Amino acid sequence: MIETLGERERQVLRAVVENHIHNPAPVASHTLSTLGLSPATIRHIMANLDEMGFINQPHTSAGRVPTNKGYRFYIAELMKGRPLTSCERRTIDTGLFAADVNSGNILTVASRLLSVSSHQAGLVLFPKLSSEPISRFHFVNIGSRRIQVVLVGTLGRVRNVLVTLDEELTSADLEELANYINHHFSGKNLKQIRAALRRRVGTEEARAGRLFERTIKIQEQLALDDQGLDLAVEGTEVLFDIPEFQKDALKLKNLLKLLADKKRLLAILDRCMDEDANQIVVEVGAECKYNGGVEDCVFVAHSCGGTPEGWDGAIGVIGPTRMDYPYMLGLLDYFSKSLNGIMIGSRK
């Protein structure tokens, strides 16, 4: 529950946060002289904000810096968003359009571009196999009733899945089966294919067709194998240039451990995908239960896709709490829209 602050307290807290965002040094009261308040009033308000836990004084003779609580209040109550400039938008569009979506490198290109644009570590999560439309199925006979199913997705991903059947199939059988599935189900994702097959159970086609039965069995095994999310993390090297991490090796070490832990990052971004479409999630410090002790960092994520065209994903940045939030939210909002346009356009 967000505490209520008076107008002067809100004014001073906003000034402290925004001054600190652009300068890592503690903010002294004389720095806020442009607020139109007397120095004594500013000092009194800063002392009250300190007592309430919104800012603190790292050293006796130093000014104040925002706490995680102060940043959270600023994000929720005080921040004014900043749309990207035309130059910033053009840089993102040019970078994303230069990627070869069909080769599958869009994941790495997007996360690298996000890191460069944000000056933080950039993360891009693409969908589970079950939600990506499949452009083509191929089958390779391995022997001993085993076949290799090669799935070519419309995002350029290629996935190989080993499936064991209860009968031996010839090359001619596999070619006929591939033609059947590609004819009926190309452009649909695995969930949609399974739903379509369930609707056909009991129809004349289902009762008459060995192809239908074989398709059902293959889809059942593909459903069991469907467990992956594709995640790219780029730009960890930029964290070494951030003053907070240059002064605190342990803080940097903990953040690098988090960025190397794919399971935790997937949990964070996958939860973002569960939010309403195209929502921004900001978690400061301990608010992120998966952060593993990285208390002075912030995670900002934006869901992507969630469109009838059949793809969904998420993008995000991780960095210190001293982050340019108005810019970051504008960046993620525009980046997600541009990326969504690339993904949909690649299918046309």
ABEGO torsion letter per residue (X at the ends): XBBBBBAAAAAAAAAAAAAAAABABBBBAAAAAAAGBBAAAAAAAAAAAAAAGABBBABAABBBBBBAAAAAAAAAAABBBBBBBAAAAAAAAAAAAABBAAAGAAAAAAAAAAAAAAGBBBBBBBBBAAABBBABBBBBBAEGGBBBBBBBBAAGBBBBBBBBBABBBBAAAAAAAAAAAAAAABGBBAAAAAAAAAAABGBAAAAABAAAAAAAAAAAAAAAABABBBBBBBGAAAAAABAAAAABAAAAAAAAAAAABAAAAAAAAAAAAABBBGBBBBBBEAABAAAGGBAABBBBBBBBEGBAAGBBBBBBBBBBABBBAAAAAAAAAAAAAAAAAAAAAAAX
